[in-house]
Amino acid sequence: MKSNWVKYIFIVFIIAILIFAVLKMREEQQNEQLEEEATSSEEEQVREIRLGIARV
């Protein structure tokens, strides 16, 4: 009977570790997406420069 409880506790512990790992991976992916959005918005801020000859 005691060995069954140890097995169940071990299985719950492994599942908890897997859930924690998945949550960490999702958090890192969200951070990467935020960084990509920030860099893409900076790239879009290109301004035109017009050069011309002034009339006298």
Backbone atoms as SQL, in Angstrom:
CREATE TABLE atoms (id INTEGER PRIMARY KEY, chain TEXT, resi INTEGER, resn TEXT, atom TEXT, x REAL, y REAL, z REAL);
INSERT INTO atoms VALUES
  (1, 'A', 1, 'MET', 'N', 0.822, -1.189, 0.000),
  (2, 'A', 1, 'MET', 'CA', 0.000, 0.000, 0.000),
  (3, 'A', 1, 'MET', 'C', 0.869, 1.257, 0.000),
  (4, 'A', 2, 'LYS', 'N', 1.927, 1.235, 0.783),
  (5, 'A', 2, 'LYS', 'CA', 2.789, 2.407, 0.880),
  (6, 'A', 2, 'LYS', 'C', 3.500, 2.663, -0.454),
  (7, 'A', 3, 'SER', 'N', 3.900, 1.634, -1.151),
  (8, 'A', 3, 'SER', 'CA', 4.605, 1.803, -2.411),
  (9, 'A', 3, 'SER', 'C', 3.698, 2.436, -3.465),
  (10, 'A', 4, 'ASN', 'N', 2.395, 2.179, -3.422),
  (11, 'A', 4, 'ASN', 'CA', 1.472, 2.807, -4.357),
  (12, 'A', 4, 'ASN', 'C', 1.446, 4.315, -4.165),
  (13, 'A', 5, 'TRP', 'N', 1.458, 4.771, -2.918),
  (14, 'A', 5, 'TRP', 'CA', 1.451, 6.213, -2.649),
  (15, 'A', 5, 'TRP', 'C', 2.725, 6.867, -3.165),
  (16, 'A', 6, 'VAL', 'N', 3.824, 6.186, -3.026),
  (17, 'A', 6, 'VAL', 'CA', 5.095, 6.719, -3.514),
  (18, 'A', 6, 'VAL', 'C', 5.051, 6.862, -5.030),
  (19, 'A', 7, 'LYS', 'N', 4.486, 5.889, -5.704),
  (20, 'A', 7, 'LYS', 'CA', 4.354, 5.962, -7.156),
  (21, 'A', 7, 'LYS', 'C', 3.490, 7.145, -7.567),
  (22, 'A', 8, 'TYR', 'N', 2.357, 7.321, -6.884),
  (23, 'A', 8, 'TYR', 'CA', 1.452, 8.426, -7.217),
  (24, 'A', 8, 'TYR', 'C', 2.098, 9.780, -6.976),
  (25, 'A', 9, 'ILE', 'N', 2.800, 9.894, -5.872),
  (26, 'A', 9, 'ILE', 'CA', 3.485, 11.150, -5.568),
  (27, 'A', 9, 'ILE', 'C', 4.561, 11.427, -6.612),
  (28, 'A', 10, 'PHE', 'N', 5.286, 10.410, -7.020),
  (29, 'A', 10, 'PHE', 'CA', 6.322, 10.568, -8.041),
  (30, 'A', 10, 'PHE', 'C', 5.705, 11.008, -9.368),
  (31, 'A', 11, 'ILE', 'N', 4.598, 10.398, -9.757),
  (32, 'A', 11, 'ILE', 'CA', 3.930, 10.763, -11.017),
  (33, 'A', 11, 'ILE', 'C', 3.430, 12.199, -10.961),
  (34, 'A', 12, 'VAL', 'N', 2.843, 12.619, -9.866),
  (35, 'A', 12, 'VAL', 'CA', 2.370, 13.999, -9.714),
  (36, 'A', 12, 'VAL', 'C', 3.547, 14.963, -9.779),
  (37, 'A', 13, 'PHE', 'N', 4.657, 14.598, -9.180),
  (38, 'A', 13, 'PHE', 'CA', 5.850, 15.435, -9.199),
  (39, 'A', 13, 'PHE', 'C', 6.371, 15.605, -10.625),
  (40, 'A', 14, 'ILE', 'N', 6.411, 14.537, -11.404),
  (41, 'A', 14, 'ILE', 'CA', 6.874, 14.590, -12.795),
  (42, 'A', 14, 'ILE', 'C', 5.928, 15.464, -13.626),
  (43, 'A', 15, 'ILE', 'N', 4.625, 15.306, -13.429),
  (44, 'A', 15, 'ILE', 'CA', 3.654, 16.120, -14.172),
  (45, 'A', 15, 'ILE', 'C', 3.828, 17.593, -13.826),
  (46, 'A', 16, 'ALA', 'N', 4.061, 17.906, -12.577),
  (47, 'A', 16, 'ALA', 'CA', 4.264, 19.294, -12.166),
  (48, 'A', 16, 'ALA', 'C', 5.505, 19.885, -12.835),
  (49, 'A', 17, 'ILE', 'N', 6.565, 19.118, -12.930),
  (50, 'A', 17, 'ILE', 'CA', 7.785, 19.584, -13.591),
  (51, 'A', 17, 'ILE', 'C', 7.522, 19.843, -15.073),
  (52, 'A', 18, 'LEU', 'N', 6.777, 18.950, -15.728),
  (53, 'A', 18, 'LEU', 'CA', 6.458, 19.134, -17.141),
  (54, 'A', 18, 'LEU', 'C', 5.613, 20.395, -17.366),
  (55, 'A', 19, 'ILE', 'N', 4.626, 20.616, -16.512),
  (56, 'A', 19, 'ILE', 'CA', 3.791, 21.817, -16.634),
  (57, 'A', 19, 'ILE', 'C', 4.638, 23.072, -16.445),
  (58, 'A', 20, 'PHE', 'N', 5.527, 23.061, -15.470),
  (59, 'A', 20, 'PHE', 'CA', 6.399, 24.206, -15.220),
  (60, 'A', 20, 'PHE', 'C', 7.284, 24.484, -16.431),
  (61, 'A', 21, 'ALA', 'N', 7.817, 23.431, -17.059),
  (62, 'A', 21, 'ALA', 'CA', 8.680, 23.602, -18.234),
  (63, 'A', 21, 'ALA', 'C', 7.893, 24.189, -19.401),
  (64, 'A', 22, 'VAL', 'N', 6.684, 23.725, -19.620),
  (65, 'A', 22, 'VAL', 'CA', 5.860, 24.241, -20.712),
  (66, 'A', 22, 'VAL', 'C', 5.536, 25.712, -20.485),
  (67, 'A', 23, 'LEU', 'N', 5.203, 26.073, -19.271),
  (68, 'A', 23, 'LEU', 'CA', 4.885, 27.474, -18.968),
  (69, 'A', 23, 'LEU', 'C', 6.105, 28.374, -19.188),
  (70, 'A', 24, 'LYS', 'N', 7.272, 27.915, -18.808),
  (71, 'A', 24, 'LYS', 'CA', 8.498, 28.697, -19.019),
  (72, 'A', 24, 'LYS', 'C', 8.766, 28.887, -20.506),
  (73, 'A', 25, 'MET', 'N', 8.569, 27.838, -21.304),
  (74, 'A', 25, 'MET', 'CA', 8.806, 27.934, -22.739),
  (75, 'A', 25, 'MET', 'C', 7.837, 28.919, -23.387),
  (76, 'A', 26, 'ARG', 'N', 6.582, 28.893, -22.987),
  (77, 'A', 26, 'ARG', 'CA', 5.597, 29.833, -23.534),
  (78, 'A', 26, 'ARG', 'C', 5.952, 31.269, -23.154),
  (79, 'A', 27, 'GLU', 'N', 6.409, 31.467, -21.929),
  (80, 'A', 27, 'GLU', 'CA', 6.791, 32.813, -21.480),
  (81, 'A', 27, 'GLU', 'C', 7.959, 33.340, -22.312),
  (82, 'A', 28, 'GLU', 'N', 8.938, 32.483, -22.590),
  (83, 'A', 28, 'GLU', 'CA', 10.077, 32.894, -23.404),
  (84, 'A', 28, 'GLU', 'C', 9.652, 33.213, -24.833),
  (85, 'A', 29, 'GLN', 'N', 8.724, 32.445, -25.386),
  (86, 'A', 29, 'GLN', 'CA', 8.239, 32.707, -26.739),
  (87, 'A', 29, 'GLN', 'C', 7.513, 34.045, -26.800),
  (88, 'A', 30, 'GLN', 'N', 6.741, 34.362, -25.774),
  (89, 'A', 30, 'GLN', 'CA', 6.038, 35.643, -25.750),
  (90, 'A', 30, 'GLN', 'C', 7.031, 36.794, -25.659),
  (91, 'A', 31, 'ASN', 'N', 8.078, 36.632, -24.880),
  (92, 'A', 31, 'ASN', 'CA', 9.096, 37.671, -24.765),
  (93, 'A', 31, 'ASN', 'C', 9.800, 37.883, -26.105),
  (94, 'A', 32, 'GLU', 'N', 10.079, 36.794, -26.823),
  (95, 'A', 32, 'GLU', 'CA', 10.725, 36.908, -28.133),
  (96, 'A', 32, 'GLU', 'C', 9.811, 37.628, -29.120),
  (97, 'A', 33, 'GLN', 'N', 8.522, 37.347, -29.069),
  (98, 'A', 33, 'GLN', 'CA', 7.582, 37.997, -29.966),
  (99, 'A', 33, 'GLN', 'C', 7.504, 39.494, -29.674),
  (100, 'A', 34, 'LEU', 'N', 7.536, 39.860, -28.407),
  (101, 'A', 34, 'LEU', 'CA', 7.499, 41.283, -28.042),
  (102, 'A', 34, 'LEU', 'C', 8.748, 41.997, -28.539),
  (103, 'A', 35, 'GLU', 'N', 9.893, 41.331, -28.435),
  (104, 'A', 35, 'GLU', 'CA', 11.136, 41.929, -28.912),
  (105, 'A', 35, 'GLU', 'C', 11.107, 42.093, -30.430),
  (106, 'A', 36, 'GLU', 'N', 10.560, 41.114, -31.145),
  (107, 'A', 36, 'GLU', 'CA', 10.474, 41.194, -32.597),
  (108, 'A', 36, 'GLU', 'C', 9.549, 42.329, -33.019),
  (109, 'A', 37, 'GLU', 'N', 8.444, 42.517, -32.312),
  (110, 'A', 37, 'GLU', 'CA', 7.521, 43.604, -32.624),
  (111, 'A', 37, 'GLU', 'C', 8.192, 44.952, -32.390),
  (112, 'A', 38, 'ALA', 'N', 8.981, 45.053, -31.345),
  (113, 'A', 38, 'ALA', 'CA', 9.658, 46.313, -31.045),
  (114, 'A', 38, 'ALA', 'C', 10.685, 46.639, -32.123),
  (115, 'A', 39, 'THR', 'N', 11.425, 45.652, -32.579),
  (116, 'A', 39, 'THR', 'CA', 12.426, 45.909, -33.608),
  (117, 'A', 39, 'THR', 'C', 11.773, 46.214, -34.946),
  (118, 'A', 40, 'SER', 'N', 10.669, 45.567, -35.258),
  (119, 'A', 40, 'SER', 'CA', 10.007, 45.832, -36.533),
  (120, 'A', 40, 'SER', 'C', 9.395, 47.223, -36.547),
  (121, 'A', 41, 'SER', 'N', 8.908, 47.691, -35.413),
  (122, 'A', 41, 'SER', 'CA', 8.336, 49.032, -35.380),
  (123, 'A', 41, 'SER', 'C', 9.430, 50.089, -35.520),
  (124, 'A', 42, 'GLU', 'N', 10.623, 49.801, -35.031),
  (125, 'A', 42, 'GLU', 'CA', 11.725, 50.736, -35.190),
  (126, 'A', 42, 'GLU', 'C', 12.180, 50.797, -36.643),
  (127, 'A', 43, 'GLU', 'N', 12.118, 49.700, -37.344),
  (128, 'A', 43, 'GLU', 'CA', 12.532, 49.667, -38.734),
  (129, 'A', 43, 'GLU', 'C', 11.561, 50.425, -39.623),
  (130, 'A', 44, 'GLU', 'N', 10.310, 50.510, -39.251),
  (131, 'A', 44, 'GLU', 'CA', 9.307, 51.167, -40.059),
  (132, 'A', 44, 'GLU', 'C', 9.388, 52.689, -39.973),
  (133, 'A', 45, 'GLN', 'N', 10.186, 53.245, -39.110),
  (134, 'A', 45, 'GLN', 'CA', 10.250, 54.679, -38.906),
  (135, 'A', 45, 'GLN', 'C', 11.294, 55.335, -39.819),
  (136, 'A', 46, 'VAL', 'N', 11.362, 54.912, -41.048),
  (137, 'A', 46, 'VAL', 'CA', 12.282, 55.496, -42.011),
  (138, 'A', 46, 'VAL', 'C', 11.600, 56.723, -42.608),
  (139, 'A', 47, 'ARG', 'N', 12.335, 57.820, -42.724),
  (140, 'A', 47, 'ARG', 'CA', 11.754, 59.052, -43.248),
  (141, 'A', 47, 'ARG', 'C', 12.387, 59.393, -44.586),
  (142, 'A', 48, 'GLU', 'N', 11.628, 60.068, -45.403),
  (143, 'A', 48, 'GLU', 'CA', 12.133, 60.449, -46.717),
  (144, 'A', 48, 'GLU', 'C', 12.987, 61.708, -46.604),
  (145, 'A', 49, 'ILE', 'N', 14.011, 61.736, -47.408),
  (146, 'A', 49, 'ILE', 'CA', 14.850, 62.931, -47.499),
  (147, 'A', 49, 'ILE', 'C', 14.802, 63.382, -48.956),
  (148, 'A', 50, 'ARG', 'N', 14.334, 64.597, -49.161),
  (149, 'A', 50, 'ARG', 'CA', 14.235, 65.111, -50.527),
  (150, 'A', 50, 'ARG', 'C', 15.322, 66.153, -50.746),
  (151, 'A', 51, 'LEU', 'N', 16.049, 65.941, -51.782),
  (152, 'A', 51, 'LEU', 'CA', 17.113, 66.890, -52.129),
  (153, 'A', 51, 'LEU', 'C', 16.704, 67.575, -53.424),
  (154, 'A', 52, 'GLY', 'N', 16.966, 68.836, -53.484),
  (155, 'A', 52, 'GLY', 'CA', 16.603, 69.557, -54.687),
  (156, 'A', 52, 'GLY', 'C', 17.466, 70.809, -54.834),
  (157, 'A', 53, 'ILE', 'N', 17.340, 71.433, -55.972),
  (158, 'A', 53, 'ILE', 'CA', 18.087, 72.666, -56.244),
  (159, 'A', 53, 'ILE', 'C', 17.167, 73.842, -56.000),
  (160, 'A', 54, 'ALA', 'N', 17.617, 74.764, -55.186),
  (161, 'A', 54, 'ALA', 'CA', 16.796, 75.931, -54.888),
  (162, 'A', 54, 'ALA', 'C', 16.825, 76.893, -56.063),
  (163, 'A', 55, 'ARG', 'N', 15.680, 77.486, -56.365),
  (164, 'A', 55, 'ARG', 'CA', 15.611, 78.470, -57.449),
  (165, 'A', 55, 'ARG', 'C', 15.979, 79.838, -56.895),
  (166, 'A', 56, 'VAL', 'N', 16.740, 80.557, -57.692),
  (167, 'A', 56, 'VAL', 'CA', 17.179, 81.871, -57.251),
  (168, 'A', 56, 'VAL', 'C', 16.386, 82.958, -57.921);
